[in-house]
C-alpha cells in the first residue's frame, strides 16, 4: 500500500509542543511528541495550593494568582457567602488561571460534614463520627460532591481517615469514623468512591494520623508522639484510588524521625508512599502555620517539604503564598533544589488535571 503521513500530537494542556509528522505504510497508533517546557516560574506554581482573603476576584487576589500561578486554591468560610457569589468566584478564578498559567485550577475546600463544612447550605450536617455504614458513606459523599461541583468546587479535602482516640481533638470535633481499623478504612473508601461518582477529586487525610493529640498543632506548639499510629486503614481506603493523601504537618513521630516533623521528613513521606497504593499525590497540611514557621521558617518549611517528596504545598494564609513561592523559586535558581524535582511533580499534577478536566 501507499505510504501516508500522520500528524501526532499528544501534548498536555498548556504545554507548548511541536507535533511530529510520521510517514508510514501502516496506521500510526502512538508516537511521542516533542515538548517545549514552560518556564520554571509556570512549572513551579503548579506545586502550590494557596488560600486568599475575600469573596471576589479583587485586584489583590488577581495579583496573587497572577504572581504564583498556583495549581490550586483552597476556599474557607471567609471566601464563601452564597451560591451565586461562590459560582461567580470559582468561574472567575478558573478563567484567570487559564489566562495566566495555561492550566485550569483545582478549586478545593474542607467539606467533611458536621462541624467542618465550609459550604453551610448544603444538606451536609452529618459528621463522620455519625456515619455507620459504607452505603451511608457513599451516598453522603455522592450528594456532597454533586453539591460542590455545581458550585465550581472540584476537589474535597476529605475524608478524614485518622484513627481517633477518645478525648483527642479530632474525636471531640466528630471528625473521625468510629469502629475498627478495617471499618474506618472501608468507610473512607466508600466516601472516596462516592466523591468520584459525583465528579470531584478527593484528598484522604491526615497520614499517619493526629490520633491521641488533644490540642491544635497549628498554634502554640508542635506535637511529639512516641511512635507512628495505626495506618492500615489508609491502605484499605486507597483501594478507591484517592487522587491525594494529605501528610500530617506539625507532629514529630519519634520512632520514625525525631528531628523533623512528618511532612518535612523524607522517611515520613517514603512511609506514606509505601503504605498507600496507587498513583496518589502527596499534599501537605498547611505549611504556613505559626508553629511551623517558628520551628523552621517559611523558607525552610517549603524547601524541606519538596526535598522530602511532597507533591503539592498547601499554604493557606496571605501573604505566605507569595513568599513561599519566592523562596522555592530562589532555591531552584541557586541549585538547592534540582529543577528535575520540580519537573517530576509538575508532570504528575498536570497529568492528573488532564485526566480530570478531559472527563468533566
Secondary structure in CASP SS format (residue, H / E / C, confidence):
PFRMAT SS
TARGET T0000
AUTHOR 0000-0000-0000
METHOD secondary structure of the structure
MODEL  1
X C 1.00
X C 1.00
X C 1.00
X E 1.00
X E 1.00
X E 1.00
X E 1.00
X E 1.00
X C 1.00
X C 1.00
X C 1.00
X C 1.00
X C 1.00
X C 1.00
X C 1.00
X C 1.00
X E 1.00
X E 1.00
X C 1.00
X E 1.00
X E 1.00
X E 1.00
X E 1.00
X E 1.00
X C 1.00
X C 1.00
X C 1.00
X C 1.00
X C 1.00
X C 1.00
X C 1.00
X C 1.00
X C 1.00
X E 1.00
X E 1.00
X C 1.00
X C 1.00
X C 1.00
X C 1.00
X H 1.00
X H 1.00
X H 1.00
X H 1.00
X H 1.00
X H 1.00
X C 1.00
X C 1.00
X E 1.00
X E 1.00
X E 1.00
X C 1.00
X C 1.00
X C 1.00
X C 1.00
X C 1.00
X C 1.00
X C 1.00
X C 1.00
X H 1.00
X H 1.00
X H 1.00
X H 1.00
X H 1.00
X H 1.00
X H 1.00
X H 1.00
X H 1.00
X H 1.00
X C 1.00
X C 1.00
X C 1.00
X E 1.00
X E 1.00
X E 1.00
X E 1.00
X C 1.00
X H 1.00
X H 1.00
X H 1.00
X C 1.00
X C 1.00
X C 1.00
X H 1.00
X H 1.00
X H 1.00
X H 1.00
X H 1.00
X H 1.00
X H 1.00
X H 1.00
X H 1.00
X H 1.00
X H 1.00
X H 1.00
X H 1.00
X H 1.00
X H 1.00
X H 1.00
X H 1.00
X H 1.00
X H 1.00
X C 1.00
X C 1.00
X C 1.00
X C 1.00
X E 1.00
X E 1.00
X E 1.00
X E 1.00
X C 1.00
X E 1.00
X E 1.00
X E 1.00
X C 1.00
X C 1.00
X E 1.00
X E 1.00
X C 1.00
X C 1.00
X C 1.00
X C 1.00
X C 1.00
X C 1.00
X C 1.00
X C 1.00
X C 1.00
X C 1.00
X H 1.00
X H 1.00
X H 1.00
X C 1.00
X C 1.00
X C 1.00
X H 1.00
X H 1.00
X H 1.00
X H 1.00
X H 1.00
X H 1.00
X H 1.00
X H 1.00
X H 1.00
X H 1.00
X H 1.00
X H 1.00
X H 1.00
X H 1.00
X H 1.00
X H 1.00
X H 1.00
X C 1.00
X C 1.00
X C 1.00
X C 1.00
X E 1.00
X E 1.00
X C 1.00
X C 1.00
X C 1.00
X E 1.00
X C 1.00
X C 1.00
X C 1.00
X C 1.00
X C 1.00
X C 1.00
X C 1.00
X C 1.00
X H 1.00
X H 1.00
X H 1.00
X H 1.00
X C 1.00
X C 1.00
X C 1.00
X C 1.00
X C 1.00
X C 1.00
X C 1.00
X C 1.00
X H 1.00
X H 1.00
X H 1.00
X H 1.00
X H 1.00
X H 1.00
X H 1.00
X H 1.00
X H 1.00
X H 1.00
X H 1.00
X H 1.00
X H 1.00
X H 1.00
X H 1.00
X H 1.00
X H 1.00
X C 1.00
X C 1.00
X C 1.00
X E 1.00
X E 1.00
X E 1.00
X E 1.00
X E 1.00
X E 1.00
X E 1.00
X C 1.00
X C 1.00
X C 1.00
X C 1.00
X C 1.00
X C 1.00
X C 1.00
X C 1.00
X C 1.00
X C 1.00
X C 1.00
X C 1.00
X C 1.00
X C 1.00
X C 1.00
X E 1.00
X E 1.00
X E 1.00
X C 1.00
X C 1.00
X C 1.00
X C 1.00
X C 1.00
X C 1.00
X H 1.00
X H 1.00
X H 1.00
X H 1.00
X H 1.00
X H 1.00
X H 1.00
X H 1.00
X H 1.00
X C 1.00
X C 1.00
X C 1.00
X E 1.00
X E 1.00
X E 1.00
X E 1.00
X C 1.00
X C 1.00
X C 1.00
X E 1.00
X E 1.00
X E 1.00
X C 1.00
X C 1.00
X C 1.00
X C 1.00
X C 1.00
X C 1.00
X C 1.00
X C 1.00
X H 1.00
X H 1.00
X H 1.00
X C 1.00
X H 1.00
X H 1.00
X H 1.00
X H 1.00
X H 1.00
X H 1.00
X H 1.00
X H 1.00
X H 1.00
X H 1.00
X C 1.00
X C 1.00
X C 1.00
X C 1.00
X C 1.00
X E 1.00
X E 1.00
X E 1.00
X E 1.00
X C 1.00
X C 1.00
X C 1.00
X C 1.00
X C 1.00
X H 1.00
X H 1.00
X H 1.00
X H 1.00
X H 1.00
X H 1.00
X H 1.00
X H 1.00
X H 1.00
X H 1.00
X H 1.00
X H 1.00
X H 1.00
X H 1.00
X H 1.00
X H 1.00
X H 1.00
X H 1.00
X H 1.00
X C 1.00
X C 1.00
X C 1.00
X E 1.00
X E 1.00
X E 1.00
X E 1.00
X C 1.00
X C 1.00
X C 1.00
X C 1.00
X H 1.00
X H 1.00
X H 1.00
X H 1.00
X H 1.00
X H 1.00
X H 1.00
X H 1.00
X H 1.00
X H 1.00
X H 1.00
X H 1.00
X H 1.00
X H 1.00
X C 1.00
X C 1.00
X C 1.00
X C 1.00
X C 1.00
X H 1.00
X H 1.00
X H 1.00
X H 1.00
X H 1.00
X H 1.00
X H 1.00
X H 1.00
X H 1.00
X H 1.00
X H 1.00
X H 1.00
X H 1.00
X H 1.00
X H 1.00
X H 1.00
X H 1.00
X H 1.00
X H 1.00
X H 1.00
X H 1.00
X C 1.00
END
